[in-house]
Amino acid sequence: MKIIYTSKFEREYKKLPKFLKYLAEEKEKIFRKNPFDKKLNAHKLHGKLKDFWSFSINYDWRIIFEISKNKKVFYFHSVGNHKIYK
Protein backbone atom coordinates (compact mmCIF):
# COMPACT_ATOMS: atom_id res chain seq x y z
CA MET A 1 0.00 0.00 0.00
CA LYS A 2 1.15 3.49 -0.84
CA ILE A 3 -0.37 6.70 0.51
CA ILE A 4 0.05 9.94 -1.42
CA TYR A 5 -0.68 13.20 0.39
CA THR A 6 -2.03 15.93 -1.88
CA SER A 7 -0.75 19.46 -1.41
CA LYS A 8 -4.21 20.47 -0.10
CA PHE A 9 -4.06 17.71 2.51
CA GLU A 10 -0.56 18.78 3.56
CA ARG A 11 -1.64 22.43 3.97
CA GLU A 12 -4.66 21.45 6.05
CA TYR A 13 -2.67 18.97 8.14
CA LYS A 14 -0.06 21.60 9.05
CA LYS A 15 -2.82 23.77 10.57
CA LEU A 16 -4.12 21.03 12.89
CA PRO A 17 -3.46 21.27 16.63
CA LYS A 18 -0.83 18.86 17.97
CA PHE A 19 -3.33 16.53 19.64
CA LEU A 20 -5.22 16.07 16.34
CA LYS A 21 -1.99 15.41 14.46
CA TYR A 22 -1.18 12.71 17.01
CA LEU A 23 -4.66 11.14 16.64
CA ALA A 24 -4.41 11.31 12.84
CA GLU A 25 -1.05 9.55 12.90
CA GLU A 26 -2.42 6.81 15.15
CA LYS A 27 -5.40 6.33 12.82
CA GLU A 28 -3.08 6.24 9.81
CA LYS A 29 -1.20 3.33 11.40
CA ILE A 30 -4.49 1.43 11.59
CA PHE A 31 -5.35 2.53 8.03
CA ARG A 32 -2.05 1.15 6.70
CA LYS A 33 -2.86 -2.27 8.18
CA ASN A 34 -6.51 -2.28 7.08
CA PRO A 35 -8.15 0.77 5.46
CA PHE A 36 -11.58 -0.56 6.41
CA ASP A 37 -10.91 -1.44 10.05
CA LYS A 38 -14.03 -0.77 12.13
CA LYS A 39 -12.06 1.63 14.35
CA LEU A 40 -11.81 4.02 11.38
CA ASN A 41 -15.50 4.09 10.48
CA ALA A 42 -14.50 4.31 6.80
CA HIS A 43 -17.39 4.95 4.45
CA LYS A 44 -18.09 5.90 0.86
CA LEU A 45 -19.23 9.47 0.33
CA HIS A 46 -22.20 10.62 -1.74
CA GLY A 47 -23.19 13.49 -4.00
CA LYS A 48 -20.37 15.54 -5.49
CA LEU A 49 -17.87 13.48 -3.44
CA LYS A 50 -19.21 10.11 -4.65
CA ASP A 51 -15.76 8.99 -5.88
CA PHE A 52 -14.21 9.49 -2.44
CA TRP A 53 -14.16 7.81 0.95
CA SER A 54 -13.78 9.18 4.46
CA PHE A 55 -12.51 7.84 7.76
CA SER A 56 -12.71 9.26 11.27
CA ILE A 57 -9.85 10.72 13.28
CA ASN A 58 -12.27 11.34 16.15
CA TYR A 59 -15.94 12.22 16.48
CA ASP A 60 -15.57 15.58 14.68
CA TRP A 61 -12.54 15.22 12.40
CA ARG A 62 -12.20 13.26 9.15
CA ILE A 63 -9.78 12.42 6.37
CA ILE A 64 -11.14 12.25 2.83
CA PHE A 65 -9.31 9.79 0.61
CA GLU A 66 -9.49 8.22 -2.81
CA ILE A 67 -8.58 4.69 -3.86
CA SER A 68 -6.70 4.09 -7.11
CA LYS A 69 -8.15 1.68 -9.68
CA ASN A 70 -5.57 -0.98 -8.80
CA LYS A 71 -6.45 -0.51 -5.09
CA LYS A 72 -2.78 -0.22 -4.14
CA VAL A 73 -2.48 3.57 -3.94
CA PHE A 74 -4.53 5.77 -1.62
CA TYR A 75 -4.69 9.54 -2.03
CA PHE A 76 -5.33 11.62 1.09
CA HIS A 77 -7.14 14.71 -0.23
CA SER A 78 -8.44 16.61 2.78
CA VAL A 79 -8.49 16.66 6.57
CA GLY A 80 -10.92 18.63 8.68
CA ASN A 81 -14.22 18.69 10.49
CA HIS A 82 -17.57 18.10 8.80
CA LYS A 83 -17.18 21.35 6.84
CA ILE A 84 -14.76 19.57 4.48
CA TYR A 85 -17.73 17.82 2.90
CA LYS A 86 -19.04 21.14 1.52
N, C-alpha and C positions, 0 to 999 in steps of 0.2 A: 504494500500500500504506500502511496505517495500522497502527501498533502501539499497543495500549492496555496499560498496565501496571496490573495489579490492585494493591490496597492490600497484599495478602499478598506479592506479588512485591516491591513497593517496600520493605517491612519487611525481607524476607530479603536483598535486594540491599544495603541499608545496612550489614548485618552482615558482608559479605564483606571479606576482606583486599584491600588495594589492587591486588595483582598479579592477583587473580581478577576484580576490577572491570575492569581494563585488558583482560584476555583476553575477558571477556564483551562489552565494547564493540567489540572487534575482530571478534568472531564476529557481533555484531549488524549490523555494516556488511556482512558477507557475506550475512547473512540478508535484509537489505533489498534486495539485488540479486537473490538467488535463494534462497528459503527451503529449497530442497532441494538446494543445492550439496553435493557429496560431502564437502567439508571439514567440514561440520556434522554429518554422520552422523545426519541427521533420520530419525526413524522413528515409526510409529504405535504407541501403547501398547495394552496388553491389559488384560483384567479390569475392575476398577472404574474404570480410567482409559481405557477403550476409546474415548472421544470426544476424547482428547487426543493430542498429539504431543510429542516431545522432541528436542532437539538438544544436541550436546556443546559445552561450553566447553573442556574438556580431558578427559583420561582419566577423571577422577573426578567432575567437576562437570557438571550438566545444567540446561537451562531447559525447563520444561514449558509448552507453548503450545496454544492452541485456534484453529481457523480458522473464521471466520464462514461462513454459508451462501453468501454472495455471493463468498467467497474474496478479499475486498479488505481485511478487517480481521483482524488477528491479536492475540489476547489472551495476554500473558505472565502465567502464573498463579503459577509457583513457580521458584525457583532454589536448587540445593543439590546435595549428593552423592547417592548412590543411595538414601539414606534417604527422599528426597522421594517415592519411589514407594509408600511404605507409608502 
